[in-house]
Amino acid sequence: MKIAELLSRQFIQLNTPAKTKTDLLKKVSDLLYHEGRVKDSDLYYKGLLEREKISTTGFGGHIAMPHAKSNVVTEPTIAIMKLNQPIEWNSLDGQPVQLVIALAVPIEHEGNLYLKILAKLSEMLMEEEFKDELLNASSREEIYQIIANAINDI
């Protein structure tokens, strides 16, 4: 699967206002609904919340990677939101989150594709240079290119 099938510039938002993790997860759900990637914003949102109950998706280094697989997801999608103010996320390193990389995967793709996307992003997020580039990016295009160069073919 090519990165262009997963991530589009319209799935990237800068200066996103959110006061809490749940507020941000709702914004992700609404964005993917309005872009036609989920059929029901509320059900996808509930899936994100359920995943957070299992363990935090606050990866560390000011980045979170919330994800849910659901039958309301129409196509595998990556959405990115850069926040205008850091928010508490109960991250593994205790730091607030400034950037969210959200995954939406249809239930029928939950095996290989879901795991490949998570593994590749997790691997890249362990590299300080990659995290710093994302956190310092100032445009949709810049964020898109950083992600595309990192995972151009899954």
Secondary structure, DSSP 8 states (H G I E B T S, - for coil): -BHHHH--GGGEEEEE--SSHHHHHHHHHHHHHHTTSBS-HHHHHHHHHHHHHHS--EEETTEE--EEEETTB-S-EEEEEEEEEEE----TTS--EEEEEEEEEEGGGTTHHHHHHHHHHHHHHTSHHHHHHHHH--SHHHHHHHHHHHSSB-
